[in-house]
Amino acid sequence: MIDTIFTSCECTTAKIDKSTISKNDSAIISISFKTDKSEEFSREVYVKTNLSGKTYSLYG
């Protein structure tokens, strides 16, 4: 199960299409960025699960 999804800044939002994921199942995480910058930038999205309290990071 997904406990929380949070991002590295307020300019980034993340949403998941379902919070309960069964074994061998999948879910879609949609990530949006809002920026006025034209140069390359990166942000992080964190997904905290109930699997031993682990938090996974997505970089982009």
C-alpha positions as CSV (number, residue, x, y, z in Angstrom):
1,M,0.0,0.0,0.0
2,I,1.1,3.5,-0.7
3,D,1.2,5.6,2.5
4,T,2.2,9.0,1.0
5,I,3.5,10.6,-2.1
6,F,5.4,13.9,-1.6
7,T,7.7,16.1,-3.8
8,S,10.9,18.0,-3.3
9,C,9.3,21.4,-3.9
10,E,5.9,23.1,-4.3
11,C,6.4,23.5,-8.0
12,T,6.0,19.7,-8.4
13,T,2.8,17.7,-7.9
14,A,2.3,14.0,-8.0
15,K,-0.8,11.9,-8.0
16,I,-1.4,8.1,-8.1
17,D,-4.4,6.4,-9.6
18,K,-4.9,4.0,-6.7
19,S,-3.5,3.7,-3.2
20,T,-3.7,-0.1,-2.8
21,I,-1.5,-2.2,-5.1
22,S,-1.7,-5.9,-4.9
23,K,1.2,-8.2,-5.5
24,N,2.1,-8.2,-9.2
25,D,-0.2,-5.2,-9.8
26,S,0.8,-1.7,-10.9
27,A,-0.3,1.9,-10.6
28,I,0.3,5.1,-12.5
29,I,2.0,8.1,-10.9
30,S,1.3,11.3,-12.7
31,I,3.9,14.1,-12.1
32,S,3.5,17.7,-13.1
33,F,6.1,20.5,-13.0
34,K,5.4,24.3,-13.0
35,T,8.4,26.4,-13.8
36,D,9.3,29.6,-15.6
37,K,12.8,28.4,-16.3
38,S,14.0,27.5,-19.8
39,E,17.1,25.7,-18.7
40,E,17.3,22.1,-17.5
41,F,16.1,21.3,-14.0
42,S,15.3,18.3,-11.9
43,R,12.9,17.5,-9.1
44,E,12.3,14.5,-6.9
45,V,9.1,12.6,-6.0
46,Y,9.1,10.3,-3.0
47,V,6.8,7.3,-2.5
48,K,6.4,6.0,1.0
49,T,5.0,2.5,1.3
50,N,3.9,0.3,4.2
51,L,6.7,-2.2,3.3
52,S,8.9,-1.8,6.4
53,G,8.3,2.0,6.2
54,K,10.5,2.3,3.0
55,T,10.5,5.4,0.9
56,Y,11.4,5.2,-2.8
57,S,12.7,8.2,-4.7
58,L,11.9,9.0,-8.4
59,Y,14.3,11.5,-10.0
60,G,13.6,13.5,-13.1
